[in-house]
Amino acid sequence: MDSATPHLHGNEGASAPPPPIAGASQPSVGERWRAMPRRWRITLAVLAAVAGVDTVVAVAGSMGATGTQGASGTSSSFDASPGGTEAMADLLARFGHPVGRLQEAFSASAIPLSTTLVVADPVKWDTAQSDALAAFVRAGGRVVLAGGPFNSSALRTVLGTAHVPVLSPVGVSSAHAVGDAPEVRGVSVVDADPSDGAWDEVGSTTAILRSGGASLALVANAGAGRVVLLASASPLRNQFLGQADNAAFVLDLAGGPGRAVAFDEYVHGFGVGGLGALPVHWKWALVVAGLAVAVWMWSAARRFGPPQRAERVLPPARVEYVEGLATVLAATDSRRIGEAVAPVHRAARSSLCRYVGVPDDTSDESVAAAAARSTGLSDSVVREALVAPTDKESALATGQAFAWLEQDRRSQA
C-alpha cells in the first residue's frame, strides 16, 4: 500500500463544491446589454439618440422663448431695444387689449378669429405659412403684415388676387392718413424709417398712409377677413412709437376696443423646434409607437437575459455532510458513540468494498487483503473503514475515511 497517502484531516484532498447559484454575481448592465439581440440594441440606441436630440432642441427653444437666446431679426415683441416692438405690446396691454405671443408655426386654428395677428419683419417664411395665413383671413381673421419678405407670390396667396402691391426700395420718412378707414381714425401723420421702402403700386388694395406717390400702409378685404400691409415695420418699433401719431396708429391697428392681439414670434426664432415642431397628430403617433415598443420590451424582458442558469444547482457535497455529522458526534456521550456512528461505519465499509472491487458481505480479512493489492490506499483508511469506532477519536477517523473514499471515487468517475 502507498504509505505516502496522507491521513485525511478535515476537508483536505476534497475539491470544493460549486457555489450555489443564489450566491453567484448577477450579470452587469453591460453583460445584459450585450445579451440583447443586435437589432434591438440598434433600435434602443436610435430611440435614445432621437430623445436626446429632442431634449436638447426643446431646452434651446425654451431658452429662446425668454428673449435672451434664439431670436433673430428686428421687430420682435420680446425685444426692448430700439428695433423691437415690446413697447407696442405694452401699449396695447395698457389700453385693454389682451396680448399674446405665438411661438409655434401658425395654423388657421392657432388663434381665435377675434384676434388680430401681427407679423412684423419675419426672418423665415414659406408657402405653408402663406397658405395658413390665407385660410385664417378667408375665415374672418384680421392680420397686420409689416415689412419682411412678403413677395408677390405670398401676397397673391394671402390677398387672393393677382393684382398685388409692388414694393419700392425708396421709402418715406413720414406719411399722412388718407381716407376714412378705421385703421387711421384719429391719425394724421405717421413717421417711419425711409430705408425700409414703400409701396410703389397698390394693386387691388387701398392706401391709408401716403407720402407723395408712395404708400406706407395699405388695407384690403380678403374673404371674410381684413389685411393691413405696412411697407415698413418701423412705425411699430420702440424707437418710433413716441413720434408723430404712431401710438394712435398702433391702437387703431388692433381692430377695436378690447380686441386681442397676437404677435407671431415663431418667425423670429422663438418657440419650439426639432421634433417639437412636428404636427400634433405626428407627435401622438410617435407617443403611441413608443408605448408599443415599451410594452413589447416589458413582455420580452426575460429573453434579454441568459436563457437558463449557468449550471445546475447541486445539493451540498456528501463530505460536508459527513464532517458535519462528525462534529455533532464530538458532542455526543462516549457510551453511545458506537451506536450513533454505526450507519457511518457501514457506509464507510461499503465504500471501501466498492473501491477494492469486492462484495459488501466479504469478510474483513478478505477486504483487507484486497486493499493491500490496491494502490492509493493507506493502512489508516482501510483500518478506519473496517474497525467499528468505540470513541470520539475513532468515530471522527471513520467519518474522514468515508469522506476520502467517496471523494476519491467521484474524482475517478
Secondary structure per residue as TSV (DSSP state, phi and psi in degrees):
chain	resnum	aa	ss	phi	psi
A	1	M	-	360.0	154.3
A	2	D	-	-82.3	106.8
A	3	S	T	-75.9	-7.6
A	4	A	T	-78.3	-12.9
A	5	T	S	-68.0	120.8
A	6	P	-	-72.5	152.1
A	7	H	-	-70.1	125.3
A	8	L	-	-65.5	135.5
A	9	H	-	-136.3	123.5
A	10	G	T	64.5	-126.1
A	11	N	T	-109.7	17.9
A	12	E	T	-62.3	140.2
A	13	G	T	85.4	-11.1
A	14	A	-	-100.2	134.9
A	15	S	-	-76.5	143.8
A	16	A	-	-70.6	137.9
A	17	P	-	-66.9	154.8
A	18	P	-	-63.7	141.8
A	19	P	-	-66.3	146.4
A	20	P	-	-61.6	148.9
A	21	I	G	-61.5	-33.0
A	22	A	G	-59.5	-28.4
A	23	G	G	-92.7	-4.6
A	24	A	S	-71.2	151.5
A	25	S	-	-68.2	140.9
A	26	Q	-	-78.5	151.8
A	27	P	-	-58.5	140.2
A	28	S	-	-75.6	170.3
A	29	V	H	-60.5	-41.3
A	30	G	H	-63.3	-39.7
A	31	E	H	-66.4	-40.9
A	32	R	H	-65.9	-36.4
A	33	W	H	-64.2	-44.6
A	34	R	H	-69.4	-21.8
A	35	A	H	-77.3	-15.9
A	36	M	S	-73.0	151.3
A	37	P	-	-60.6	146.5
A	38	R	H	-57.6	-41.2
A	39	R	H	-63.6	-32.6
A	40	W	H	-80.1	-28.7
A	41	R	H	-64.5	-40.6
A	42	I	H	-65.2	-43.0
A	43	T	H	-61.4	-46.6
A	44	L	H	-65.0	-38.4
A	45	A	H	-64.8	-40.5
A	46	V	H	-66.0	-44.3
A	47	L	H	-61.9	-41.3
A	48	A	H	-64.1	-39.8
A	49	A	H	-65.5	-43.0
A	50	V	H	-62.7	-44.1
A	51	A	H	-62.9	-39.9
A	52	G	H	-64.6	-43.9
A	53	V	H	-63.1	-43.1
A	54	D	H	-62.5	-38.7
A	55	T	H	-64.3	-44.8
A	56	V	H	-62.2	-44.1
A	57	V	H	-65.7	-39.2
A	58	A	H	-64.3	-41.6
A	59	V	H	-63.9	-43.4
A	60	A	H	-63.0	-39.3
A	61	G	H	-64.9	-40.2
A	62	S	H	-67.4	-33.4
A	63	M	H	-65.8	-39.4
A	64	G	H	-65.1	-31.0
A	65	A	T	-67.9	-14.8
A	66	T	T	-81.6	-10.2
A	67	G	T	90.1	2.9
A	68	T	S	-104.6	-19.6
A	69	Q	S	-138.0	152.1
A	70	G	S	83.2	-10.0
A	71	A	-	-79.3	152.7
A	72	S	-	-151.1	153.6
A	73	G	S	81.4	-177.6
A	74	T	S	-108.9	174.5
A	75	S	-	70.4	28.6
A	76	S	-	-84.8	140.2
A	77	S	T	-74.4	-7.6
A	78	F	T	-87.2	-10.5
A	79	D	-	-95.7	119.9
A	80	A	-	-93.0	1.0
A	81	S	S	-74.1	170.3
A	82	P	T	-55.1	-30.1
A	83	G	T	-86.6	-1.9
A	84	G	S	-90.7	-179.8
A	85	T	-	-125.6	24.8
A	86	E	H	-61.6	-36.5
A	87	A	H	-63.4	-36.5
A	88	M	H	-61.9	-45.5
A	89	A	H	-61.6	-41.9
A	90	D	H	-64.8	-40.4
A	91	L	H	-62.9	-45.1
A	92	L	H	-61.9	-43.2
A	93	A	H	-64.1	-38.1
A	94	R	H	-65.2	-29.0
A	95	F	T	-98.0	22.5
A	96	G	T	87.4	15.8
A	97	H	-	-98.0	116.8
A	98	P	-	-59.9	128.6
A	99	V	E	-113.5	132.1
A	100	G	E	-131.1	162.8
A	101	R	E	-122.5	125.5
A	102	L	E	-90.9	120.3
A	103	Q	-	-121.1	29.4
A	104	E	S	-141.8	162.0
A	105	A	-	-54.2	131.0
A	106	F	-	-69.8	139.6
A	107	S	-	-132.9	163.5
A	108	A	T	-61.2	-23.0
A	109	S	T	-106.8	12.5
A	110	A	S	-67.5	-35.1
A	111	I	S	-135.1	157.6
A	112	P	-	-64.4	153.2
A	113	L	T	-65.1	-19.0
A	114	S	T	-80.7	3.8
A	115	T	S	-102.7	139.0
A	116	T	E	-89.4	124.9
A	117	L	E	-97.3	128.7
A	118	V	E	-110.6	119.2
A	119	V	E	-118.1	104.8
A	120	A	E	-117.2	121.4
A	121	D	S	48.6	57.2
A	122	P	-	-65.3	140.3
A	123	V	S	-93.7	-10.9
A	124	K	-	-141.0	132.9
A	125	W	-	-153.6	141.0
A	126	D	-	-143.5	178.3
A	127	T	H	-65.3	-31.7
A	128	A	H	-63.7	-39.2
A	129	Q	H	-68.6	-37.8
A	130	S	H	-62.5	-42.5
A	131	D	H	-63.8	-42.7
A	132	A	H	-65.1	-39.9
A	133	L	H	-65.3	-41.3
A	134	A	H	-63.0	-42.1
A	135	A	H	-63.9	-39.0
A	136	F	H	-63.4	-45.2
A	137	V	H	-66.9	-44.8
A	138	R	H	-57.8	-33.5
A	139	A	T	-78.9	-6.9
A	140	G	T	118.7	10.1
A	141	G	-	-78.4	162.9
A	142	R	E	-119.4	130.0
A	143	V	E	-132.5	136.8
A	144	V	E	-112.6	113.6
A	145	L	E	-105.5	116.2
A	146	A	E	-122.8	119.7
A	147	G	S	62.3	-156.7
A	148	G	S	77.8	-176.7
A	149	P	S	-88.1	52.3
A	150	F	-	-89.4	89.0
A	151	N	-	-79.3	-178.5
A	152	S	H	-61.1	-37.8
A	153	S	H	-64.2	-45.6
A	154	A	H	-64.5	-40.2
A	155	L	H	-67.0	-37.8
A	156	R	H	-62.6	-39.2
A	157	T	H	-66.6	-45.9
A	158	V	H	-71.2	-44.7
A	159	L	H	-82.2	-20.1
A	160	G	T	72.2	29.5
A	161	T	S	-148.0	156.2
A	162	A	S	-85.8	-15.5
A	163	H	-	-92.1	82.2
A	164	V	-	-104.3	159.6
A	165	P	-	-65.0	158.2
A	166	V	E	-118.8	129.2
A	167	L	E	-92.5	138.4
A	168	S	E	-111.5	142.7
A	169	P	S	-70.1	-12.9
A	170	V	-	-87.2	114.4
A	171	G	-	-97.6	-169.0
A	172	V	-	-128.3	149.5
A	173	S	S	-89.4	-22.0
A	174	S	E	-157.2	153.1
A	175	A	E	-140.1	148.5
A	176	H	E	-101.7	147.1
A	177	A	E	-71.9	137.7
A	178	V	-	-130.1	146.6
A	179	G	S	79.1	-173.5
A	180	D	-	-121.6	29.5
A	181	A	-	-62.7	144.9
A	182	P	G	-62.4	-20.6
A	183	E	G	-70.9	-14.9
A	184	V	G	-124.5	24.0
A	185	R	T	-68.8	122.6
A	186	G	T	80.3	9.2
A	187	V	-	-110.1	136.9
A	188	S	-	-113.1	-58.1
A	189	V	E	-130.2	139.9
A	190	V	E	-125.6	128.7
A	191	D	E	-90.1	152.1
A	192	A	-	-151.4	170.5
A	193	D	-	-88.0	115.2
A	194	P	G	-67.1	-13.6
A	195	S	G	-80.9	-6.0
A	196	D	G	-90.5	-7.1
A	197	G	-	94.4	174.1
A	198	A	E	-152.8	164.6
A	199	W	E	-77.8	122.1
A	200	D	E	-86.8	-34.8
A	201	E	E	-130.6	142.2
A	202	V	-	-96.6	-13.4
A	203	G	T	61.8	-132.5
A	204	S	T	-91.8	9.3
A	205	T	S	-91.8	179.1
A	206	T	E	-120.7	129.8
A	207	A	E	-77.6	138.2
A	208	I	E	-122.7	-15.5
A	209	L	E	-134.9	120.3
A	210	R	E	-133.1	155.4
A	211	S	E	-143.5	103.5
A	212	G	T	65.0	-126.0
A	213	G	T	-93.9	3.6
A	214	A	E	-106.6	149.3
A	215	S	E	-116.3	137.2
A	216	L	E	-93.2	-34.0
A	217	A	E	-138.0	141.2
A	218	L	E	-130.9	156.0
A	219	V	E	-131.7	153.6
A	220	A	E	-156.3	144.5
A	221	N	E	-93.0	135.2
A	222	A	E	-135.7	112.6
A	223	G	T	62.7	-129.5
A	224	A	T	-93.8	1.4
A	225	G	E	-110.8	-173.3
A	226	R	E	-140.3	141.8
A	227	V	E	-124.0	132.6
A	228	V	E	-110.7	126.3
A	229	L	E	-113.3	118.5
A	230	L	E	-106.9	123.4
A	231	A	S	-62.5	-29.9
A	232	S	-	-133.6	137.8
A	233	A	S	-85.2	1.5
A	234	S	G	-59.1	-35.1
A	235	P	G	-61.4	-19.1
A	236	L	G	-92.3	-11.8
A	237	R	S	-78.3	161.4
A	238	N	H	-56.7	-41.8
A	239	Q	H	-70.7	-20.6
A	240	F	H	-107.4	-10.2
A	241	L	H	-62.7	-31.4
A	242	G	T	-87.2	2.7
A	243	Q	S	-97.1	150.4
A	244	A	T	44.8	-133.4
A	245	D	T	-106.3	27.7
A	246	N	H	-59.5	-41.2
A	247	A	H	-63.4	-42.2
A	248	A	H	-65.2	-37.3
A	249	F	H	-62.9	-41.9
A	250	V	H	-61.0	-43.5
A	251	L	H	-65.0	-36.9
A	252	D	H	-67.9	-34.4
A	253	L	H	-62.4	-25.7
A	254	A	T	-60.5	-29.8
A	255	G	T	100.1	20.1
A	256	G	S	125.5	156.9
A	257	P	T	-58.7	134.6
A	258	G	T	74.1	2.0
A	259	R	-	-74.0	134.8
A	260	A	-	-69.4	146.8
A	261	V	E	-127.6	132.3
A	262	A	E	-120.7	129.0
A	263	F	E	-94.6	128.5
A	264	D	E	-80.3	100.6
A	265	E	-	-97.6	-8.7
A	266	Y	G	-61.8	-33.8
A	267	V	G	-74.4	-6.4
A	268	H	G	-104.3	7.0
A	269	G	T	96.3	4.2
A	270	F	-	-87.1	161.3
A	271	G	S	94.3	-163.1
A	272	V	-	-77.5	159.9
A	273	G	-	-152.5	-174.4
A	274	G	G	60.5	-135.2
A	275	L	G	-65.0	-27.2
A	276	G	G	-64.4	-19.6
A	277	A	G	-86.4	-2.1
A	278	L	S	-67.6	154.1
A	279	P	-	-58.7	154.8
A	280	V	H	-59.0	-41.5
A	281	H	H	-67.9	-28.3
A	282	W	H	-67.8	-41.2
A	283	K	H	-60.8	-44.2
A	284	W	H	-63.1	-38.1
A	285	A	H	-63.1	-41.2
A	286	L	H	-66.3	-37.9
A	287	V	H	-63.3	-46.3
A	288	V	H	-62.7	-43.0
A	289	A	H	-62.8	-41.2
A	290	G	H	-63.3	-41.4
A	291	L	H	-64.1	-39.1
A	292	A	H	-62.5	-43.3
A	293	V	H	-63.8	-41.3
A	294	A	H	-62.9	-42.3
A	295	V	H	-64.7	-42.9
A	296	W	H	-62.2	-43.8
A	297	M	H	-62.2	-39.7
A	298	W	H	-64.2	-41.4
A	299	S	H	-70.1	-27.6
A	300	A	T	-104.3	11.9
A	301	A	H	-60.0	-35.6
A	302	R	H	-61.5	-31.3
A	303	R	H	-76.2	-12.3
A	304	F	H	-74.5	-22.2
A	305	G	S	-92.4	-171.2
A	306	P	-	-59.7	139.8
A	307	P	S	-66.7	-24.4
A	308	Q	S	-157.5	170.9
A	309	R	-	-63.1	150.2
A	310	A	S	-63.5	-32.5
A	311	E	S	-155.3	159.1
A	312	R	-	-72.7	140.0
A	313	V	-	-76.4	122.5
A	314	L	-	-106.1	152.9
A	315	P	-	-69.0	162.0
A	316	P	-	-56.7	145.8
A	317	A	-	-60.0	145.0
A	318	R	H	-62.8	-30.1
A	319	V	H	-62.3	-35.9
A	320	E	H	-65.9	-38.3
A	321	Y	H	-63.6	-45.4
A	322	V	H	-64.0	-43.6
A	323	E	H	-69.3	-31.8
A	324	G	H	-65.5	-41.2
A	325	L	H	-64.7	-37.6
A	326	A	H	-63.4	-36.6
A	327	T	H	-64.9	-39.7
A	328	V	H	-64.8	-40.5
A	329	L	H	-65.5	-27.4
A	330	A	T	-61.1	-23.5
A	331	A	T	-98.9	6.5
A	332	T	S	-89.5	152.0
A	333	D	-	-58.7	133.0
A	334	S	G	-57.6	-32.0
A	335	R	G	-69.0	-17.2
A	336	R	G	-111.4	10.1
A	337	I	H	-60.4	-50.4
A	338	G	H	-57.2	-43.8
A	339	E	H	-66.4	-39.9
A	340	A	H	-69.1	-38.5
A	341	V	T	-98.3	9.3
A	342	A	H	-56.5	-43.3
A	343	P	H	-61.8	-35.7
A	344	V	H	-69.3	-38.5
A	345	H	H	-63.8	-43.5
A	346	R	H	-62.8	-40.0
A	347	A	H	-67.4	-37.3
A	348	A	H	-66.6	-42.8
A	349	R	H	-64.2	-40.9
A	350	S	H	-64.2	-38.6
A	351	S	H	-66.8	-37.3
A	352	L	H	-65.8	-40.5
A	353	C	H	-61.1	-42.8
A	354	R	H	-63.9	-36.4
A	355	Y	H	-63.4	-42.8
A	356	V	H	-93.1	-4.7
A	357	G	T	82.9	37.1
A	358	V	-	-125.8	158.5
A	359	P	-	-65.8	160.2
A	360	D	T	-65.7	-27.6
A	361	D	T	-87.9	11.3
A	362	T	S	-69.2	144.8
A	363	S	-	-66.7	158.7
A	364	D	H	-60.1	-38.9
A	365	E	H	-63.0	-41.9
A	366	S	H	-69.1	-37.3
A	367	V	H	-64.9	-41.8
A	368	A	H	-64.7	-37.0
A	369	A	H	-66.7	-42.0
A	370	A	H	-66.1	-37.0
A	371	A	H	-66.0	-32.5
A	372	A	H	-64.2	-27.4
A	373	R	T	-85.7	-7.8
A	374	S	S	-91.2	152.0
A	375	T	S	-102.3	150.4
A	376	G	S	92.3	-1.0
A	377	L	-	-108.4	134.8
A	378	S	-	-96.6	158.0
A	379	D	H	-59.5	-36.1
A	380	S	H	-66.4	-39.5
A	381	V	H	-64.6	-43.4
A	382	V	H	-63.6	-48.1
A	383	R	H	-60.8	-44.0
A	384	E	H	-70.2	-25.3
A	385	A	H	-81.4	-24.7
A	386	L	H	-96.3	-33.5
A	387	V	S	-89.9	126.9
A	388	A	-	-67.2	134.0
A	389	P	-	-72.0	148.1
A	390	T	-	-125.7	-9.0
A	391	D	S	-143.5	-178.7
A	392	K	H	-66.2	-40.3
A	393	E	H	-64.5	-44.9
A	394	S	H	-69.6	-31.2
A	395	A	H	-65.3	-43.3
A	396	L	H	-63.9	-39.0
A	397	A	H	-64.4	-39.4
A	398	T	H	-63.0	-43.4
A	399	G	H	-63.3	-39.8
A	400	Q	H	-68.2	-37.9
A	401	A	H	-63.7	-43.5
A	402	F	H	-62.1	-42.7
A	403	A	H	-61.5	-42.3
A	404	W	H	-64.8	-43.5
A	405	L	H	-61.2	-43.3
A	406	E	H	-68.1	-40.3
A	407	Q	H	-65.2	-43.4
A	408	D	H	-66.0	-37.8
A	409	R	H	-64.9	-41.2
A	410	R	H	-68.2	-34.0
A	411	S	H	-70.3	-25.1
A	412	Q	H	-93.3	-9.0
A	413	A	-	-71.4	360.0
